[in-house]
Every structure is written in structure tokens, then in C-alpha cells.
Amino acid sequence: MFLNSIKFRAAIFGRHVGQSSIACLTAMTQGDFSSVTAKHWIVASTTGVIAGALAILISFTPLFRRYNPIVSFAIISFLGTLIADRLAHPSHFGGPWSEALATALGAAAISILISLAPVAAAVERLEAP
């Protein structure tokens, strides 16, 4: 049971790092992936790691279990990425929260797509009671 809990939390962390990093990279470059630099990767990875850490913390709260898994993961992804992106770097467009909001919406959309993929069922089986 303890090992499953660790595997489940590792899967949560990995999922949120990936989806937040991809969303951040897309927002920073405004979809122009030919302009991606090492600095973009570092900032996007930082955003992803912060979002992943926040997702791990939230996974211990009732918010995580309140809704169905698709909704829970999307909400957690949105909130974690919003905070992480704002902490990781200043906005590159619009107001101070514009890029963080765009990134968070992107991460939530990616989260929903991942939740609908077959891999989501494998992660849910790791969940400890």
C-alpha cells in the first residue's frame, strides 16, 4: 500500500511536470517552437517542477478526491500551473497574470486530454484508498 502511494504520487508529479512544462513552453513562445532556447526550457521546467510539487501537496487534501478524476486533475493542474508560472517568471505578454492564466488554461486542457487517454486508467489503479 505504501509503495502504491509513492508510485501514485510520483505519477502525479510526473504528469503535472509534463503538462505544465509543455503549456508554459507554448505560452512563452506563443506557439513558435522554432524560437525555443535553453532558457525557455529552464523556465518551463521550473514551472513544471513547482506545479508538480503543488500537485503532490494538493493530493493529500480533500480537493483531490472531491470531484471525478478528470475534473480534479484539471482543477489541480490549473491552480498549480497558475501559481507556478507566476512564481517562475514574469509575464511575456498582457498584464502580470496574463501569461500565467494562458499557461494554466493550457495545462488544464492537456490534463483533460491525458485523463481521457488509456494511460490515465493505469495511474488511477495505483491510487491508494
WOMO-V144325 format. One record per pair of residues at least 12 apart in sequence whose ideal C-beta (glycine too) atoms are under 8 Angstrom apart, sorted by the first residue. I is the first residue (numbers start at 1). J is the second residue. If there is no record, write none. Layout:
# WOMO-V144325
I,J
I,J
This chain:
# WOMO-V144325
1,128
1,129
4,126
4,127
4,128
5,128
7,126
8,59
8,123
8,126
8,127
8,128
9,56
9,59
11,123
11,126
12,52
12,55
12,56
12,59
12,123
13,52
13,53
13,55
13,56
14,52
15,52
15,55
15,73
15,111
15,114
15,123
16,48
16,51
16,52
16,54
16,55
16,76
16,77
16,80
16,81
16,107
17,45
17,48
17,49
17,51
17,52
18,48
19,48
19,77
19,81
19,107
19,110
19,111
19,114
20,47
20,48
20,50
20,51
20,52
20,77
20,80
20,81
20,84
20,85
20,103
20,107
21,44
21,45
21,47
21,48
22,44
22,106
22,107
22,110
23,81
23,103
23,104
23,105
23,106
23,107
23,109
23,110
24,43
24,44
24,47
24,48
24,81
24,85
24,88
24,103
24,107
25,40
25,41
25,44
26,103
26,106
27,85
27,92
27,99
27,102
27,103
27,106
28,40
28,43
28,44
28,89
28,92
28,99
30,92
30,93
43,88
43,89
46,84
46,88
46,89
47,81
47,84
47,85
47,88
47,89
47,103
48,84
49,84
50,80
50,83
50,84
50,87
50,88
51,77
51,80
51,81
51,83
51,84
51,85
51,107
52,80
54,76
54,79
54,80
54,83
54,84
55,76
55,77
55,80
58,76
58,79
58,80
59,76
63,75
63,76
64,76
69,115
69,120
69,124
70,112
70,115
70,116
73,111
73,112
73,114
73,115
74,108
74,111
74,112
74,115
75,108
76,111
77,104
77,107
77,108
77,110
77,111
78,104
78,105
78,107
78,108
78,111
79,104
80,107
81,100
81,103
81,104
81,106
81,107
81,108
82,97
82,100
82,101
82,103
82,104
83,100
85,99
85,100
85,103
85,104
86,100
